[in-house]
């Protein structure tokens, strides 16, 4: 249950961040908005980390270097989301973003990429994915 609550919170904050970034980028530019977002995110994470202390820096060398590039994806995410929101609006952007996320998770699960245990997708999962796509198409009409 707690995982679902966190997933809903994450989704809500992704939307809020996208809208805030779109507004910032209108005033100062998209890459500037991405920079400010990454910087404030770093500061917030650093402050939280100082209080939570749930990990260890000593194990840093154990992390696959490929995974260390995850933060750089944030800059691309911000740029593409801001540009999409400015072009097609918040609802369509977030809907398309959710479909892209679900599609990528299907690929990761089916292929076992990034050390994730391979999952078998059955017809109900594909039907659900198709329904989401249909929903976005209907939203766009």
N, C-alpha and C positions, 0 to 999 in steps of 0.2 A: 504493500500500500504506500509506504513511504517513497518508493521508487517512482510511482505514478505521480505523486504530489510534486516531487522534484522535476519530473519530466514536464508537467504542466507549467511549473514556475519557469523552467528553462525556456519553454516555448513562448511564454508571455514576455520574458525579458528579451528574447531574440527580436520579437516584434517591436517592443519599446525601443530597443537599441537601433533597429533599422529606421524607425521613424525619426528618432533624435538625430541620427547620422545624416539622414536626408535633409533635415532642416539645417544642420551645421554646414553641410556641403554646399547648400545654396548660398550661404554667406561667404565661405572662405575657400571652397573647393573640396572635391571628393577625397583626394589623397591627404589633404590636410585634416579632413574629418577622420579618416582612417588612422592617421598618426595620433590625433588627440584621443581617439577611442582606445587605441592600443596602449597609450601612455597612462590614461586614467585607469584602464583595466589592470595594468601592471601594478600601479600604486595600490589599488584596492586589494588585489590578490596578495601583495606583499604585506599589507597591514593585517589582513585576515590570517595569513600564514604565521605572522608573529604571535598571534593569540591562540590559534588552533594547534599548531605544532603536531600534526598528525603524520609526518613523514621524516625522512632523513636525507640530508644532502650527501652523506657518505656513500650512498648507493647510486649516485649520479652516473658513475662510470658504467653501470650495468645497463643503462638505457640505450637501446638501439639508436644510433645517430639519425636514422630515417625518421623516427618518432619525434626527435627534438625539433623537427621542422614544423610541427603542428601549430606553433604560434604564428609562423609566417603565413599559414593558411588564413589566419584571421584578417590580415590585410586584404587578401583577395576576396574573402567573404564580404567584408565591409564595402569594398569598392563595387562588387557586382550587385549586392543587395541595394545599396544606395542608388546606383544607376537604374536598376529595375524599378524601384519605388518611384523614381522621378519619371520614368517612361510609362509604366502601366498601373501605378497605384499600389497601395499597401496590400489590399486584399489579394489581388492577382499575384503580386510578388511573393507574398508569404505562402500562398497556395502552391505556386510553382516550386518554391524553395522546399516545401514539405514533400512534394512528389520527388524532387531530385534527391532529397535525403533518404526517402524510403527506397528509391531505386538503387542508390549506392549501398544502402544497408543490405538489400537483397543480394547484390553482387558480392559484398564482403562475406555475408553469411554462407552463401552457396559455395563460394570458392575457398573459404577459410583463410582469407587474406589477413595480414597483420597479426597472425597467431591466434585468430578467433577460431573456435571449434566449428567445423562445417555443420551447416544446418540443412535439412531437407525442407524445401518449400513445397507445399501441397496446393491443391486447387483453391481452397478457401483463401489462402494468402494472395494468390494471383487474382482472384475475384475481387478481394478487398482493394488491391492495388489498382485494378481496372476501374473500380467504383470511384476511387479518389481522383483518377484522371478524368473520368466522366464529370465529376463534380466541378473540377476546375474549368472544363470546357463549358459547362452550363453557366458557371459564374461569368465567363468571358463573353457570353452571348448578349 
